[in-house]
Amino acid sequence: MSRYLLALDLDGTLLNTQKHISERTKLVLQSMMQLGNDVVIATGRPKRTSLSYHRQLGLRTPLVNLNGAFVHDPHGVYGELHLPIPYQTVKAALGVCYEIGIENVLAEVGEQFYLHKYGPINLALSVESFSAVAVGDLRYAIREDVTSFAVYPKLSTVDVLVRELRKRFGEALTIREWGDPQRTIEILNKAASKARGVAYVADQLGYEPEQIIAFGDEMNDIDMLLFAGKSVAMGNARDAVKSIADFVTDSCDREGIAKFLEQYVYVQQDAASLP
């Protein structure tokens, strides 16, 4: 019987729009694990806003955070992969951000973070009830490599800022925009990706790429979907994501992961396990 590594994005994929894992999805994933498969979460979120879901499913696998820039095992069994932005590039990029104008900057460094100021932050990156290493002008506060940035630009200068960052750092950094619920610019090392993170976990657990089934809905999931042996886009995914996926399942609010696994994987594996 073939076993699989199920690579799951969080927001818009494993989580419904209420940011919950449905009971049906949880039970199906736990049944898959009982049959000898593994589940790995691959998310743009940091550890502080994703670990609770890892625990909720009872996972024993590493956690792929910050779009593959930081992969670590909460249980300390497997190794760690960290692909940060070098300090000199950090310093130069921050200089551009502050010069053109920002409302806030959140800099992730592994499991810790620096913050320009406390205020509204994208829910997926929430810092509520957590303490920053430092709060203030990050051009002077940071003196180390940084895993990733979330930049909250001034609305009047956001397009100028994105163009300048891509012009100056496009060869070394991935620079992405999120438009919902607030304009956010994500910056990370170009070597980092969900595909790289999932590949690292697969190697640690003894899986080949063709044994990976990846689920996603957003542009930052595309590299992971292309890397996996089987790729599944959610019904709520962007058209660009659906166009490259092997399958399109139902939406995150209609338990698309559970439905796909029940139809295409679980029944066959369960039958194969019978004496």
Backbone as CSV, one residue per row, in Angstrom:
resi,resn,N_x,N_y,N_z,CA_x,CA_y,CA_z,C_x,C_y,C_z
1,MET,0.845,-1.207,0.000,0.000,0.000,0.000,0.874,1.249,0.000
2,SER,0.623,2.157,-0.937,1.374,3.414,-0.981,0.991,4.285,0.197
3,ARG,1.956,5.007,0.716,1.655,5.987,1.758,1.935,7.369,1.195
4,TYR,1.304,8.369,1.775,1.385,9.723,1.244,1.767,10.728,2.322
5,LEU,2.411,11.789,1.864,2.628,12.978,2.684,1.642,14.017,2.198
6,LEU,0.720,14.412,3.051,-0.295,15.402,2.698,0.207,16.776,3.130
7,ALA,0.455,17.663,2.175,0.976,19.006,2.457,-0.171,19.996,2.354
8,LEU,-0.492,20.642,3.463,-1.688,21.477,3.550,-1.359,22.931,3.856
9,ASP,-1.821,23.818,2.993,-1.845,25.235,3.320,-2.883,25.444,4.425
10,LEU,-2.774,26.542,5.148,-3.755,26.818,6.204,-4.921,27.668,5.710
11,ASP,-4.712,28.990,5.595,-5.814,29.912,5.297,-6.395,29.659,3.911
12,GLY,-7.702,29.439,3.864,-8.371,29.194,2.595,-8.256,27.761,2.117
13,THR,-7.605,26.904,2.915,-7.414,25.504,2.517,-7.825,24.583,3.661
14,LEU,-6.953,24.397,4.642,-7.317,23.597,5.811,-8.324,24.334,6.684
15,LEU,-8.157,25.657,6.790,-9.056,26.463,7.619,-10.211,27.000,6.786
16,ASN,-11.397,27.001,7.363,-12.529,27.641,6.680,-12.449,29.151,6.905
17,THR,-13.430,29.873,6.417,-13.356,31.331,6.519,-13.523,31.828,7.950
18,GLN,-13.947,30.948,8.850,-14.006,31.295,10.273,-12.700,30.950,10.993
19,LYS,-11.702,30.486,10.210,-10.368,30.112,10.732,-10.422,28.896,11.648
20,HIS,-11.314,27.959,11.303,-11.446,26.725,12.061,-11.186,25.523,11.150
21,ILE,-10.745,24.410,11.743,-10.678,23.127,11.050,-11.983,22.410,11.348
22,SER,-12.717,22.020,10.323,-13.997,21.356,10.573,-13.759,19.987,11.204
23,GLU,-14.741,19.514,11.937,-14.623,18.221,12.610,-14.470,17.087,11.594
24,ARG,-15.179,17.194,10.482,-15.070,16.163,9.439,-13.653,16.107,8.873
25,THR,-13.096,17.280,8.569,-11.735,17.325,8.023,-10.735,16.777,9.023
26,LYS,-10.891,17.145,10.274,-9.991,16.641,11.328,-10.053,15.123,11.413
27,LEU,-11.243,14.546,11.393,-11.397,13.099,11.514,-10.812,12.368,10.312
28,VAL,-11.013,12.922,9.108,-10.470,12.285,7.907,-8.939,12.311,7.942
29,LEU,-8.352,13.441,8.320,-6.895,13.530,8.384,-6.328,12.592,9.439
30,GLN,-6.987,12.490,10.569,-6.521,11.576,11.612,-6.647,10.114,11.161
31,SER,-7.689,9.817,10.389,-7.826,8.474,9.833,-6.717,8.181,8.834
32,MET,-6.363,9.185,8.032,-5.261,9.018,7.084,-3.955,8.720,7.814
33,MET,-3.724,9.405,8.920,-2.497,9.165,9.699,-2.501,7.776,10.316
34,GLN,-3.671,7.290,10.735,-3.764,5.950,11.304,-3.442,4.877,10.266
35,LEU,-3.625,5.210,8.989,-3.312,4.281,7.901,-1.843,4.360,7.479
36,GLY,-1.054,5.184,8.169,0.377,5.240,7.897,0.846,6.424,7.086
37,ASN,-0.061,7.364,6.789,0.312,8.575,6.060,0.755,9.661,7.035
38,ASP,1.366,10.717,6.494,1.759,11.859,7.319,1.116,13.132,6.781
39,VAL,0.946,14.095,7.671,0.373,15.405,7.320,1.352,16.488,7.729
40,VAL,1.627,17.425,6.826,2.487,18.557,7.150,1.752,19.847,6.802
41,ILE,1.813,20.823,7.689,1.250,22.140,7.443,2.324,23.012,6.805
42,ALA,1.979,23.648,5.680,2.895,24.558,4.987,2.170,25.892,4.820
43,THR,2.602,26.890,5.567,1.853,28.139,5.666,2.745,29.368,5.596
44,GLY,2.159,30.489,5.237,2.860,31.758,5.306,2.878,32.321,6.714
45,ARG,2.109,31.727,7.596,2.049,32.188,8.984,3.330,31.836,9.748
46,PRO,3.614,32.585,10.807,4.707,32.202,11.717,4.226,31.122,12.677
47,LYS,5.162,30.611,13.473,4.823,29.558,14.430,3.733,30.004,15.401
48,ARG,3.792,31.256,15.873,2.895,31.686,16.946,1.422,31.631,16.542
49,THR,1.103,31.707,15.240,-0.297,31.669,14.820,-0.645,30.391,14.057
50,SER,0.255,29.404,14.078,-0.031,28.144,13.371,0.133,26.912,14.264
51,LEU,0.882,27.049,15.348,1.158,25.892,16.195,-0.118,25.288,16.779
52,SER,-1.115,26.098,17.075,-2.347,25.569,17.671,-3.043,24.593,16.718
53,TYR,-2.979,24.850,15.412,-3.597,23.939,14.437,-2.793,22.648,14.319
54,HIS,-1.481,22.758,14.398,-0.593,21.596,14.405,-0.956,20.689,15.584
55,ARG,-1.158,21.283,16.748,-1.515,20.527,17.942,-2.927,19.958,17.848
56,GLN,-3.833,20.735,17.252,-5.222,20.293,17.139,-5.341,18.992,16.349
57,LEU,-4.487,18.857,15.322,-4.505,17.639,14.513,-3.656,16.528,15.104
58,GLY,-2.884,16.844,16.126,-2.014,15.847,16.740,-0.848,15.467,15.852
59,LEU,-0.289,16.438,15.127,0.788,16.151,14.182,2.111,15.910,14.893
60,ARG,2.924,15.037,14.301,4.274,14.775,14.807,5.314,15.186,13.773
61,THR,4.906,15.883,12.760,5.775,16.299,11.663,6.306,17.715,11.898
62,PRO,7.384,18.096,11.191,7.845,19.491,11.260,6.775,20.451,10.734
63,LEU,6.934,21.704,11.061,6.010,22.764,10.670,6.722,23.684,9.677
64,VAL,6.125,23.879,8.504,6.689,24.753,7.478,6.055,26.131,7.637
65,ASN,6.839,27.080,8.157,6.342,28.429,8.421,6.936,29.451,7.460
66,LEU,6.280,30.615,7.410,6.787,31.774,6.680,7.164,31.409,5.246
67,ASN,6.233,30.673,4.602,6.382,30.273,3.192,7.684,29.527,2.914
68,GLY,8.084,28.691,3.865,9.255,27.848,3.667,10.563,28.444,4.119
69,ALA,10.541,29.677,4.613,11.785,30.298,5.084,12.227,29.741,6.432
70,PHE,11.293,29.121,7.164,11.626,28.555,8.481,10.851,27.252,8.664
71,VAL,11.585,26.139,8.717,10.994,24.821,8.924,11.587,24.260,10.217
72,HIS,10.738,23.851,11.132,11.230,23.386,12.436,10.265,22.346,12.992
73,ASP,10.744,21.569,13.924,9.944,20.527,14.546,9.591,20.937,15.969
74,PRO,8.309,21.207,16.252,7.927,21.587,17.619,8.292,20.534,18.662
75,HIS,8.485,19.282,18.222,8.816,18.205,19.157,10.318,17.967,19.264
76,GLY,11.105,18.648,18.429,12.550,18.541,18.522,13.151,17.247,18.009
77,VAL,12.410,16.491,17.199,12.907,15.213,16.685,13.679,15.399,15.384
78,TYR,13.131,16.220,14.492,13.727,16.421,13.173,14.547,17.715,13.134
79,GLY,15.292,17.874,12.051,16.160,19.037,11.908,15.400,20.316,11.586
80,GLU,16.158,21.398,11.414,15.595,22.725,11.151,16.185,23.279,9.862
81,LEU,15.354,23.943,9.093,15.784,24.637,7.883,15.454,26.116,8.046
82,HIS,16.470,26.968,7.923,16.260,28.413,8.060,16.935,29.097,6.879
83,LEU,16.162,29.853,6.104,16.659,30.524,4.902,16.391,32.027,5.026
84,PRO,17.154,32.712,5.877,16.884,34.123,6.153,17.435,35.063,5.090
85,ILE,17.042,36.321,5.205,17.591,37.403,4.375,18.848,37.908,5.073
86,PRO,19.985,37.981,4.377,21.225,38.456,5.022,21.078,39.869,5.577
87,TYR,21.760,40.134,6.665,21.613,41.407,7.372,21.842,42.629,6.478
88,GLN,22.860,42.614,5.641,23.130,43.786,4.796,21.980,44.065,3.844
89,THR,21.330,43.020,3.339,20.149,43.198,2.481,18.972,43.687,3.308
90,VAL,18.848,43.162,4.525,17.809,43.622,5.457,17.936,45.126,5.676
91,LYS,19.138,45.555,5.968,19.396,46.978,6.249,19.033,47.857,5.059
92,ALA,19.418,47.423,3.855,19.139,48.209,2.658,17.648,48.247,2.346
93,ALA,16.965,47.113,2.484,15.530,47.058,2.191,14.731,47.892,3.187
94,LEU,15.114,47.833,4.456,14.442,48.668,5.455,14.638,50.147,5.162
95,GLY,15.832,50.507,4.693,16.091,51.899,4.347,15.139,52.386,3.276
96,VAL,14.891,51.579,2.258,13.952,51.941,1.189,12.542,52.083,1.747
97,CYS,12.121,51.123,2.583,10.765,51.151,3.148,10.514,52.416,3.963
98,TYR,11.456,52.753,4.838,11.280,53.924,5.691,11.374,55.218,4.883
99,GLU,12.227,55.226,3.874,12.380,56.433,3.059,11.123,56.736,2.254
100,ILE,10.512,55.727,1.681,9.313,55.942,0.867,8.081,56.108,1.738
101,GLY,8.029,55.401,2.859,6.925,55.589,3.798,6.172,54.321,4.128
102,ILE,6.089,54.005,5.410,5.357,52.821,5.879,4.500,53.182,7.081
103,GLU,3.464,52.376,7.285,2.667,52.501,8.497,3.237,51.611,9.598
104,ASN,3.716,50.427,9.182,4.251,49.481,10.155,5.128,48.459,9.441
105,VAL,6.006,47.815,10.190,6.831,46.719,9.678,6.932,45.659,10.760
106,LEU,6.717,44.419,10.359,6.868,43.270,11.242,7.988,42.405,10.666
107,ALA,9.052,42.216,11.410,10.202,41.426,10.956,10.276,40.137,11.757
108,GLU,10.182,39.008,11.070,10.237,37.701,11.717,11.676,37.190,11.727
109,VAL,12.120,36.703,12.865,13.449,36.089,12.982,13.257,34.745,13.674
110,GLY,13.107,33.693,12.867,12.808,32.383,13.433,11.502,32.421,14.203
111,GLU,11.558,32.152,15.510,10.354,32.147,16.343,10.128,33.491,17.032
112,GLN,11.001,34.473,16.798,10.862,35.786,17.423,10.515,36.837,16.375
113,PHE,10.225,38.054,16.829,9.889,39.106,15.878,10.258,40.482,16.423
114,TYR,10.477,41.403,15.488,10.670,42.826,15.764,9.473,43.566,15.169
115,LEU,9.126,44.702,15.763,7.950,45.435,15.322,8.221,46.933,15.338
116,HIS,7.764,47.624,14.296,7.913,49.082,14.262,7.045,49.723,15.350
117,LYS,5.803,49.252,15.458,4.909,49.760,16.501,3.759,48.777,16.686
118,TYR,3.151,48.784,17.847,1.968,47.970,18.069,0.775,48.664,17.420
119,GLY,-0.051,47.886,16.742,-1.207,48.415,16.028,-1.832,47.304,15.211
120,PRO,-2.785,47.642,14.323,-3.454,46.617,13.518,-2.459,45.808,12.682
121,ILE,-2.566,44.486,12.769,-1.695,43.562,12.035,-2.592,42.499,11.408
122,ASN,-2.238,42.045,10.225,-2.963,40.955,9.588,-3.161,39.813,10.586
123,LEU,-4.385,39.286,10.674,-4.718,38.273,11.671,-3.781,37.072,11.610
124,ALA,-3.380,36.685,10.409,-2.508,35.513,10.261,-1.133,35.737,10.878
125,LEU,-0.760,37.001,11.078,0.554,37.343,11.639,0.451,37.930,13.043
126,SER,-0.712,37.832,13.636,-1.006,38.503,14.902,0.108,38.374,15.939
127,VAL,0.360,39.478,16.635,1.367,39.484,17.706,0.708,39.646,19.076
128,GLU,-0.606,39.589,19.111,-1.330,39.768,20.370,-0.891,38.724,21.391
129,SER,-0.585,39.163,22.566,-0.129,38.348,23.708,1.297,37.834,23.556
130,PHE,2.026,38.328,22.528,3.432,37.970,22.357,4.296,39.220,22.497
131,SER,5.528,39.058,22.942,6.427,40.189,23.140,7.476,40.251,22.047
132,ALA,7.669,41.443,21.478,8.683,41.642,20.452,10.073,41.714,21.073
133,VAL,11.091,41.337,20.292,12.477,41.519,20.723,12.734,43.000,20.939
134,ALA,12.194,43.823,20.019,12.323,45.277,20.130,11.190,45.924,19.356
135,VAL,10.789,47.099,19.784,9.761,47.886,19.106,10.334,49.268,18.835
136,GLY,10.232,49.712,17.574,10.770,51.017,17.214,11.255,51.034,15.783
137,ASP,12.099,51.970,15.450,12.652,52.086,14.104,13.564,50.891,13.841
138,LEU,13.125,50.001,12.955,13.843,48.748,12.756,15.161,48.920,12.020
139,ARG,15.379,50.078,11.426,16.680,50.335,10.802,17.797,50.305,11.844
140,TYR,17.444,50.633,13.069,18.438,50.681,14.137,18.286,49.527,15.134
141,ALA,17.081,48.943,15.193,16.823,47.887,16.176,17.386,46.538,15.747
142,ILE,17.369,46.272,14.430,17.777,44.947,13.944,19.260,44.930,13.606
143,ARG,19.939,43.904,14.088,21.360,43.714,13.800,21.642,42.248,13.465
144,GLU,20.706,41.609,12.756,20.858,40.191,12.436,20.081,39.849,11.161
145,ASP,20.322,38.641,10.647,19.555,38.167,9.500,18.077,38.082,9.886
146,VAL,17.197,38.260,8.900,15.756,38.259,9.158,15.090,37.188,8.286
147,THR,14.194,36.414,8.874,13.524,35.347,8.139,12.587,35.904,7.080
148,SER,11.776,36.890,7.436,10.871,37.536,6.479,10.339,38.833,7.061
149,PHE,9.821,39.681,6.172,9.190,40.946,6.559,7.737,40.963,6.126
150,ALA,6.895,41.600,6.907,5.568,42.012,6.468,5.551,43.527,6.601
151,VAL,5.464,44.218,5.478,5.498,45.681,5.455,4.084,46.194,5.211
152,TYR,3.633,47.094,6.068,2.320,47.717,5.914,2.557,49.137,5.404
153,PRO,2.411,49.352,4.090,2.781,50.634,3.484,1.699,51.700,3.651
154,LYS,2.108,52.934,3.446,1.129,54.007,3.340,0.387,53.806,2.013
155,LEU,-0.922,53.934,2.007,-1.698,53.682,0.797,-1.287,54.600,-0.349
156,SER,-0.820,55.789,-0.006,-0.437,56.744,-1.043,0.873,56.391,-1.736
157,THR,1.668,55.516,-1.123,2.990,55.213,-1.686,3.208,53.724,-1.948
158,VAL,2.182,52.895,-1.772,2.379,51.453,-1.865,2.906,51.005,-3.223
159,ASP,2.366,51.556,-4.318,2.816,51.128,-5.648,4.261,51.534,-5.908
160,VAL,4.609,52.730,-5.449,5.995,53.197,-5.606,6.941,52.309,-4.807
161,LEU,6.539,51.949,-3.604,7.380,51.118,-2.742,7.600,49.733,-3.345
162,VAL,6.531,49.119,-3.830,6.657,47.790,-4.434,7.583,47.828,-5.643
163,ARG,7.411,48.834,-6.500,8.266,48.956,-7.694,9.729,49.125,-7.309
164,GLU,9.998,49.965,-6.311,11.380,50.228,-5.923,12.019,48.997,-5.288
165,LEU,11.271,48.294,-4.457,11.800,47.081,-3.837,12.120,46.019,-4.887
166,ARG,11.228,45.855,-5.842,11.468,44.855,-6.892,12.622,45.269,-7.797
167,LYS,12.739,46.553,-8.053,13.830,47.041,-8.890,15.185,46.790,-8.226
168,ARG,15.281,47.079,-6.938,16.564,46.997,-6.248,16.898,45.611,-5.708
169,PHE,15.857,44.829,-5.357,16.128,43.563,-4.672,15.471,42.353,-5.336
170,GLY,14.892,42.553,-6.511,14.131,41.485,-7.160,14.903,40.222,-7.461
171,GLU,16.217,40.335,-7.646,17.016,39.146,-7.940,17.293,38.319,-6.691
172,ALA,17.306,38.944,-5.537,17.660,38.242,-4.303,16.457,37.924,-3.425
173,LEU,15.375,38.708,-3.575,14.238,38.576,-2.673,12.941,38.311,-3.421
174,THR,12.063,37.554,-2.793,10.678,37.433,-3.268,9.886,38.550,-2.615
175,ILE,9.189,39.341,-3.439,8.425,40.486,-2.939,6.995,40.321,-3.434
176,ARG,6.081,40.034,-2.500,4.696,39.745,-2.853,3.754,40.711,-2.152
177,GLU,2.641,40.994,-2.801,1.601,41.836,-2.207,0.408,41.010,-1.797
178,TRP,-0.120,41.289,-0.624,-1.422,40.769,-0.233,-2.384,41.944,-0.268
179,GLY,-3.601,41.722,-0.771,-4.549,42.822,-0.848,-5.681,42.728,0.143
180,ASP,-5.767,41.629,0.898,-6.929,41.410,1.740,-6.477,40.808,3.073
181,PRO,-6.898,41.330,4.212,-7.841,42.438,4.360,-7.182,43.823,4.337
182,GLN,-5.847,43.887,4.348,-5.175,45.174,4.266,-3.940,45.024,3.396
183,ARG,-3.540,46.079,2.753,-2.384,46.012,1.862,-1.134,45.655,2.653
184,THR,-0.496,44.576,2.251,0.695,44.087,2.928,1.715,43.666,1.883
185,ILE,2.977,44.003,2.120,4.064,43.554,1.250,4.877,42.536,2.021
186,GLU,4.964,41.336,1.476,5.759,40.272,2.090,7.116,40.213,1.396
187,ILE,8.178,40.108,2.187,9.546,40.060,1.657,10.265,38.876,2.282
188,LEU,10.836,37.999,1.443,11.614,36.879,1.958,12.710,36.486,0.976
189,ASN,13.637,35.708,1.454,14.747,35.218,0.642,14.202,34.449,-0.556
190,LYS,14.743,34.702,-1.747,14.255,34.044,-2.950,14.479,32.534,-2.893
191,ALA,15.424,32.083,-2.070,15.671,30.645,-1.934,14.566,29.943,-1.156
192,ALA,13.745,30.709,-0.455,12.686,30.136,0.388,11.394,29.987,-0.409
193,SER,10.721,28.873,-0.212,9.417,28.641,-0.830,8.747,27.486,-0.095
194,LYS,7.446,27.368,-0.267,6.760,26.226,0.329,7.276,24.915,-0.269
195,ALA,7.581,24.923,-1.573,8.120,23.715,-2.203,9.422,23.298,-1.528
196,ARG,10.302,24.269,-1.271,11.582,23.963,-0.618,11.334,23.401,0.783
197,GLY,10.415,24.010,1.505,10.115,23.548,2.859,9.518,22.151,2.879
198,VAL,8.563,21.891,1.997,7.926,20.574,1.943,8.929,19.521,1.481
199,ALA,9.801,19.879,0.539,10.843,18.944,0.082,11.754,18.552,1.242
200,TYR,12.083,19.524,2.081,12.930,19.260,3.244,12.241,18.284,4.199
201,VAL,10.948,18.514,4.458,10.204,17.626,5.350,10.082,16.230,4.727
202,ALA,9.793,16.176,3.429,9.664,14.886,2.745,10.950,14.076,2.875
203,ASP,12.074,14.746,2.719,13.362,14.064,2.849,13.573,13.545,4.272
204,GLN,13.187,14.349,5.261,13.330,13.933,6.658,12.465,12.708,6.972
205,LEU,11.295,12.627,6.330,10.343,11.557,6.631,10.430,10.382,5.670
206,GLY,11.259,10.496,4.622,11.439,9.389,3.687,10.414,9.294,2.582
207,TYR,9.905,10.421,2.108,8.952,10.449,0.999,9.611,10.954,-0.276
208,GLU,9.202,10.394,-1.408,9.585,10.907,-2.719,8.531,11.928,-3.162
209,PRO,8.884,12.866,-4.067,7.907,13.862,-4.518,6.596,13.265,-5.025
210,GLU,6.674,12.103,-5.703,5.450,11.499,-6.247,4.525,10.975,-5.155
211,GLN,5.000,10.900,-3.921,4.153,10.470,-2.799,3.501,11.648,-2.076
212,ILE,3.712,12.854,-2.563,3.170,14.050,-1.916,1.865,14.475,-2.590
213,ILE,0.845,14.724,-1.791,-0.404,15.328,-2.265,-0.503,16.695,-1.598
214,ALA,-0.480,17.752,-2.399,-0.480,19.116,-1.854,-1.812,19.805,-2.135
215,PHE,-2.272,20.562,-1.158,-3.537,21.303,-1.256,-3.253,22.790,-1.051
216,GLY,-3.844,23.654,-1.890,-3.636,25.089,-1.720,-4.680,25.913,-2.453
217,ASP,-4.609,27.230,-2.229,-5.599,28.117,-2.847,-5.006,29.423,-3.361
218,GLU,-3.786,29.779,-2.921,-3.247,31.100,-3.251,-1.974,31.006,-4.090
219,MET,-1.514,32.188,-4.545,-0.347,32.239,-5.422,0.905,31.690,-4.746
220,ASN,1.024,31.871,-3.444,2.206,31.359,-2.744,2.172,29.840,-2.563
221,ASP,1.093,29.196,-3.026,1.006,27.734,-2.983,1.436,27.095,-4.302
222,ILE,1.570,27.875,-5.348,1.795,27.300,-6.673,3.060,26.462,-6.742
223,ASP,4.169,26.962,-6.193,5.419,26.190,-6.281,5.281,24.846,-5.571
224,MET,4.573,24.808,-4.452,4.349,23.558,-3.721,3.468,22.606,-4.529
225,LEU,2.442,23.132,-5.159,1.549,22.308,-5.972,2.279,21.715,-7.169
226,LEU,3.157,22.500,-7.779,3.919,22.008,-8.926,4.946,20.963,-8.511
227,PHE,5.462,21.068,-7.312,6.464,20.119,-6.810,5.846,18.773,-6.460
228,ALA,4.624,18.782,-5.966,3.991,17.559,-5.460,3.624,16.603,-6.591
229,GLY,3.586,15.317,-6.244,3.160,14.314,-7.221,1.725,14.493,-7.639
230,LYS,0.869,14.900,-6.704,-0.530,15.214,-6.994,-0.840,16.568,-6.362
231,SER,-1.484,17.436,-7.126,-1.810,18.772,-6.619,-3.309,18.989,-6.667
232,VAL,-3.821,19.612,-5.589,-5.257,19.822,-5.458,-5.524,21.287,-5.116
233,ALA,-6.265,21.958,-5.977,-6.678,23.340,-5.714,-8.041,23.331,-5.046
234,MET,-8.215,24.231,-4.091,-9.509,24.357,-3.430,-10.513,25.030,-4.371
235,GLY,-11.792,24.796,-4.130,-12.825,25.420,-4.962,-12.816,26.929,-4.879
236,ASN,-12.291,27.460,-3.784,-12.201,28.908,-3.592,-10.860,29.475,-4.055
237,ALA,-10.028,28.641,-4.691,-8.691,29.082,-5.108,-8.763,30.083,-6.249
238,ARG,-7.692,30.848,-6.407,-7.566,31.731,-7.551,-7.533,30.895,-8.832
239,ASP,-7.987,31.488,-9.935,-8.014,30.772,-11.213,-6.622,30.307,-11.624
240,ALA,-5.606,31.130,-11.334,-4.231,30.763,-11.696,-3.788,29.507,-10.958
241,VAL,-4.277,29.311,-9.745,-3.941,28.125,-8.967,-4.689,26.910,-9.526
242,LYS,-5.959,27.087,-9.820,-6.744,25.987,-10.388,-6.168,25.508,-11.714
243,SER,-5.642,26.449,-12.485,-5.170,26.110,-13.832,-3.945,25.193,-13.825
244,ILE,-3.178,25.166,-12.729,-1.962,24.339,-12.697,-2.151,23.078,-11.856
245,ALA,-3.289,22.950,-11.194,-3.523,21.816,-10.309,-4.008,20.589,-11.086
246,ASP,-3.715,19.414,-10.547,-4.208,18.165,-11.141,-5.689,17.979,-10.869
247,PHE,-6.142,18.455,-9.721,-7.541,18.310,-9.327,-8.033,19.618,-8.727
248,VAL,-9.354,19.839,-8.813,-9.994,20.941,-8.093,-11.075,20.313,-7.219
249,THR,-10.979,20.552,-5.915,-11.948,19.997,-4.985,-12.935,21.082,-4.557
250,ASP,-13.743,20.803,-3.578,-14.715,21.778,-3.088,-13.995,22.857,-2.278
251,SER,-14.703,23.872,-1.849,-14.104,25.011,-1.163,-13.740,24.666,0.281
252,CYS,-13.000,25.564,0.899,-12.605,25.364,2.304,-13.810,25.382,3.230
253,ASP,-14.880,26.088,2.839,-16.083,26.131,3.674,-16.977,24.917,3.454
254,ARG,-16.647,24.122,2.425,-17.426,22.914,2.125,-16.552,21.656,2.245
255,GLU,-15.503,21.784,3.080,-14.673,20.636,3.474,-14.025,19.939,2.278
256,GLY,-13.420,20.773,1.414,-12.825,20.256,0.186,-11.730,19.230,0.406
257,ILE,-10.897,19.415,1.440,-9.829,18.442,1.709,-10.432,17.089,2.069
258,ALA,-11.377,17.086,2.983,-12.002,15.831,3.416,-12.676,15.127,2.244
259,LYS,-13.389,15.870,1.422,-14.096,15.261,0.290,-13.120,14.621,-0.691
260,PHE,-12.017,15.310,-0.984,-11.049,14.747,-1.926,-10.427,13.471,-1.369
261,LEU,-10.003,13.514,-0.123,-9.347,12.353,0.474,-10.313,11.176,0.603
262,GLU,-11.538,11.445,0.963,-12.537,10.379,1.067,-12.766,9.711,-0.291
263,GLN,-12.815,10.517,-1.335,-13.143,9.991,-2.670,-11.973,9.289,-3.346
264,TYR,-10.774,9.872,-3.221,-9.649,9.391,-4.026,-8.582,8.603,-3.257
265,VAL,-8.525,8.740,-1.940,-7.402,8.140,-1.223,-7.851,7.215,-0.096
266,TYR,-8.649,7.718,0.821,-8.953,6.977,2.046,-9.615,5.624,1.764
267,VAL,-10.616,5.604,0.900,-11.350,4.366,0.622,-10.413,3.297,0.074
268,GLN,-9.525,3.673,-0.889,-8.593,2.710,-1.469,-7.603,2.196,-0.435
269,GLN,-7.066,3.092,0.395,-6.094,2.663,1.405,-6.753,1.796,2.469
270,ASP,-7.958,2.165,2.873,-8.644,1.408,3.903,-8.949,0.000,3.393
271,ALA,-9.361,-0.113,2.132,-9.651,-1.421,1.542,-8.380,-2.261,1.448
272,ALA,-7.260,-1.603,1.101,-5.993,-2.316,0.954,-5.478,-2.841,2.291
273,SER,-5.928,-2.232,3.385,-5.449,-2.643,4.708,-6.234,-3.822,5.275
274,LEU,-7.339,-4.199,4.607,-8.141,-5.313,5.096,-7.404,-6.638,4.896
275,PRO,-7.582,-7.587,5.777,-6.899,-8.884,5.634,-7.460,-9.683,4.452
